[in-house]
Amino acid sequence: MCGIVGYVGGRPALDVVVDGLARLEYRGYDSAGVAVLAGGRLATAKRAGKLVNLKEALAEEPPPAGTLGMGHTRWATHGPPNDRNAHPHTDCTGTVAVIHNGIIENFAALRAELEDAGHKLRSDTDTEAVAHLLEDELAAVDGNARDGLAEAMRRVCRRLEGAFTLVAVHAGDDDLVVGARRNSPLVVGVGDGENFLASDVAAFIEHTRDAIELGQDQVVELRSGGVTVTDFEGRPAEVTEYHVDWDVSAAEKGGYDYFMLKEIAEQPRAVADTLLGRIGADGRLHLDEMRITDRELREVDKIIIVACGTSYHAGLIAKYAIEHWAGLPCEVELASEFRYRDSILSPTTLVIAISQSGETMDALMAVRHAREQKAKLLGICNVNGSTLPRECDGVLYTHAGPEIAVASTKAFLTQLVAVYLIALYIAQVRGTKWGDEVFAMVQLLERMPEKVDKVLETMEPVRELARSLAGERCVLFLGRHVGFPVALEGALKLKELAYMHAEGFAAGELKHGPIALIEQGLPVVVVVPPRARDVLHDKIVSNIQEIRARGARTIVIAEEGDASVQPYADTLISVPAVPTLLQPLVTTVPLQVFACELATAKGHDVDQPRNLAKSVTVE
Ligand code: M6R
């Protein structure tokens, strides 16, 4: 995915655009570029690498000052991340500039057609074709930019296949930015005498918190004095306005070296916020936003969870909670696999899609597939105004606030809270748990922020341990029951941040193969269930002994006071005692801290790990 900013108003556009890009850099950081329009002259600048490279280039050779501009930070799909492939791309005349997020699937055919017609394309990107198509359509609509650019964009969009957010400007109009979207995010920021376009509100939150959610297949004309939205045919479109309920400080580092550190530290608050307003004075859960009636919920006979990456791990934990509390069969699917097999869905299947960003294309495609099979759809999402909630029947928002670091942390914990709430709510509605049992669990959930806080207070030994392991090549993670997805999550964090071989296993599977990996000194992190789950607990203690006997260096995460693991733990990380199903809320945190510290010790930028983007808006 890429980050996009557009601006028209009274301020120096370059400053607004570059500041906006800095807030969107988490979306892609292979290259960055800007276009500014001043006095009928369209100036562009672009550089491979992080935004800092572009900033240096702009400082050396500042473009003319203008009040209209756009910028792009790229996560490369077509063509290597070099200066030439960086956006913006221009047409043959140099009067139209375009930036793009997504993939234009029919670009090869379009490119061939353009080249046959004599256009000279200079990059390897799919995006550049759009600039040249706009050039042709502008000539065809025979208008000046004021009338023509939006119409040309609509005509071009009708020819494109795939996913795209496009933003274009024309040297002939210094009060017009045109945007378009299909399957890829774009929001409008509504200011006073100025307006903004961006992939994410974080880009303009400093200037306005009033936003417009653009729908699917819409084109927006942005002028300093107003915003017009149509569909691809030019018919006026209905839009949804909303107010962003967080401010600029939430999108800044707040004294931390990395967003990831800040986001880890914010977890107690994020967990508390996600519970807020969902528990009535009567102790019952109220999840009205779900927009699925109690009658419909009673009719549900199967739940399928679809998600990717860390959100998938939240789904794996949800399965345990849903089956235990709500008594419903629950399957968990990688969203990217879901629509490629013959999953059995019906109108009584509830599909729950979990996505922090609400823009992950694999998750969106899974939701659309489930919709075709007439299943009920519920989203769990962190980003208001994103696509996923719009495509589901109902949504439960996690109130984590903006998550900027690529590695998901606070979003994961709040996703867990959301799935616990849903599982308990279904139990309440279907009567699979007594009211007082649901209430008792809700009360325990309400105490989780303080437990997470307690974990955070005791993380210094984990940081020390992480630094001491910076030279290792591999770390394994073991868990059972809900500790298994936690092990997977610990391994994912280490892979994406420290670029180390890390794998999570169900501890019971060890003897079926993975135990062959154990060698002298290999660090193995083991997530131990609470002692109250005696059989599980004892089995994992045996697993620890087995790997230790074969030379593993054991790092054991167990509830405080668990003396039985002490003799077998080379390092013991104690977490507060909580019920088994809620334990991932406390056992995940040390693994986040561990991965973050180890990666930092290796000199990696934990906010922007190599090859990754915050949300993957392509399949
Ligand atoms: O926005 P989403 O929750 O749909 O994103 C899903 C994954 O791409 C995401 O969780 C990814 O695995 C994170 N980088 C993990 O830290």
Boltz pocket constraint, residues with backbone or C-beta under 6 A from the ligand:
constraints:
  - pocket:
      binder: B
      contacts: [[A, 308], [A, 309], [A, 310], [A, 311], [A, 312], [A, 354], [A, 355], [A, 356], [A, 357], [A, 358], [A, 359], [A, 360], [A, 363], [A, 406], [A, 407], [A, 408], [A, 409], [A, 492], [A, 493], [A, 496], [A, 613], [A, 614], [A, 615], [A, 616]]
      max_distance: 6.0
